[in-house]
Amino acid sequence: MLEVVKAVITLNERRWPEMWGYVQRAHRILTETANKPSDHADIRADAMTFFILSLHLADWIVRDDSNGISKEQMKTDLDSSDAMRIGNDFANTSKHFGRDAGKGDDVRISEVTVVEGSAGHSTSAKIKYEKEGKQQTMSVLSLADGCLDWWKRYIDRNGLETGPSGGDSHGEGN
């Protein structure tokens, strides 16, 4: 006899902790992709997903009336972090296929390295960006780690309660 199990989840209220869970999940997936040999498109897509979700978490926090964080305060806080500025520029470059003049730096993945063999198994990617007129490179995973750490400190510093839905199903909630 075939048994059927039905689960219905009603989502009446969307709050910023839901997006926080998505950001953490995207970071975990990016980290997993970096720890195995993958097609270059995998790490590029996983990086794009993480940074776009991280950028949009700010919108969710501002639009959630359960806290008093204004759009202006959020912009000031984001702009105070090099990691968040670079990550947000990467997200906007990815979303819009480039940046308009005066809207931020054009930040892209400049190289992907896949290692498979006795030296190990991994995929790494570097982004290229400009700082103080000079071309810079940075590991995509290091930048993602920096952004995730910034969000954790931001949530804690602002006393934001993540509640029971604040993390994904892998215990990554705040």
C-alpha positions in Angstrom: 0.0 0.0 0.0 1.3 3.4 -0.9 1.4 6.0 1.9 1.2 9.6 1.2 2.5 12.3 3.4 1.3 15.8 2.9 2.9 18.9 4.4 1.5 22.4 4.0 3.5 25.4 5.1 1.6 28.6 5.3 3.7 31.7 4.8 1.5 34.6 6.1 4.3 36.9 7.1 7.7 37.4 5.5 10.4 39.0 7.7 14.0 39.7 7.1 15.2 36.5 8.9 13.9 34.5 6.0 16.3 36.3 3.7 19.1 35.9 6.3 18.5 32.1 6.0 18.8 32.3 2.2 22.1 34.3 2.5 23.5 31.6 4.9 22.4 28.8 2.6 23.9 30.5 -0.5 27.2 30.9 1.4 27.2 27.2 2.4 26.6 26.2 -1.2 29.4 28.6 -2.5 31.8 27.1 0.1 30.8 23.5 -1.0 31.4 24.4 -4.6 34.8 25.8 -3.8 35.7 22.6 -2.0 35.3 20.3 -5.0 36.3 20.4 -8.6 33.5 22.1 -10.5 32.8 23.7 -13.8 33.7 27.4 -13.9 30.1 28.3 -14.3 29.1 26.7 -11.0 31.3 28.9 -8.9 30.4 32.0 -10.9 26.7 31.2 -10.5 27.0 30.4 -6.8 29.0 33.6 -6.2 26.5 35.7 -8.0 23.6 34.1 -6.0 25.3 34.7 -2.7 26.2 38.4 -3.4 22.8 39.3 -4.8 21.0 37.7 -1.8 23.5 39.5 0.5 22.7 42.8 -1.2 19.0 42.2 -0.9 19.1 41.3 2.8 19.7 45.0 3.4 16.4 45.8 1.6 14.5 43.2 3.6 15.8 44.6 6.9 14.9 48.1 6.0 11.4 47.2 4.7 10.7 45.0 7.8 8.7 47.2 10.2 9.8 45.0 13.1 13.0 47.1 13.5 13.7 50.8 13.3 16.5 50.7 10.7 16.2 53.3 8.1 17.3 53.1 4.5 19.8 56.0 5.2 21.3 54.2 8.2 21.6 51.0 6.3 23.4 52.7 3.4 25.8 54.4 5.8 26.5 51.1 7.6 27.1 49.2 4.3 29.3 52.0 2.9 31.5 51.7 6.0 32.7 48.2 5.1 35.1 47.5 2.2 33.8 43.9 2.0 30.2 45.0 1.7 31.0 47.7 -0.8 32.9 45.3 -3.1 30.3 42.5 -2.6 27.5 44.9 -3.5 29.3 46.2 -6.5 29.8 42.6 -7.6 26.1 41.9 -7.1 25.1 44.9 -9.1 27.6 44.3 -11.9 26.2 40.7 -12.1 22.6 41.9 -12.1 23.0 44.6 -14.7 25.9 43.3 -16.8 28.0 46.2 -15.8 27.8 49.5 -13.9 26.8 52.9 -15.1 29.3 55.7 -14.5 29.1 57.0 -10.9 27.0 54.0 -9.7 29.9 52.0 -8.2 32.8 49.9 -9.5 32.6 47.2 -12.2 33.5 44.1 -10.1 33.7 40.8 -12.0 35.2 37.3 -11.6 38.5 37.6 -13.5 39.8 34.0 -13.1 38.7 30.5 -12.1 41.1 27.7 -11.1 40.0 24.1 -10.9 42.3 21.7 -9.1 41.8 17.9 -9.3 44.5 15.5 -8.5 47.0 14.5 -5.8 47.3 18.2 -4.9 43.7 18.3 -3.9 40.2 19.0 -5.2 38.9 22.5 -5.4 37.6 25.3 -7.4 38.7 28.9 -6.7 37.8 32.2 -8.3 39.2 35.7 -8.0 37.4 38.9 -8.5 39.0 42.0 -10.0 38.1 45.5 -8.8 39.6 48.9 -8.5 40.6 50.6 -5.2 42.2 54.0 -5.1 42.9 53.9 -8.8 44.7 50.6 -8.7 43.5 47.2 -9.9 43.1 44.7 -7.1 42.2 41.0 -6.9 40.6 39.0 -4.1 39.4 35.5 -3.6 35.6 35.3 -4.1 35.3 33.0 -1.1 37.3 35.4 1.1 35.0 38.2 0.1 31.9 36.1 0.7 33.3 35.1 4.2 33.9 38.8 4.9 30.4 39.8 3.9 28.8 37.0 5.9 30.9 37.9 9.0 29.8 41.6 8.5 26.2 40.6 8.5 26.6 38.5 11.7 28.2 41.4 13.5 25.6 43.8 12.1 22.7 41.7 13.3 24.2 41.3 16.7 25.2 45.0 17.0 21.7 46.1 16.1 20.0 43.7 18.4 18.0 42.1 15.5 16.3 38.9 16.6 16.4 36.2 14.0 13.8 34.1 15.7 13.2 30.4 14.9 13.4 31.0 11.1 16.7 32.9 11.3 18.9 30.3 9.8 18.6 27.5 7.3 18.1 23.9 8.1 21.8 23.3 8.8 22.0 25.1 12.1 23.5 28.2 10.6 21.1 30.7 12.3 22.4 33.5 14.5 
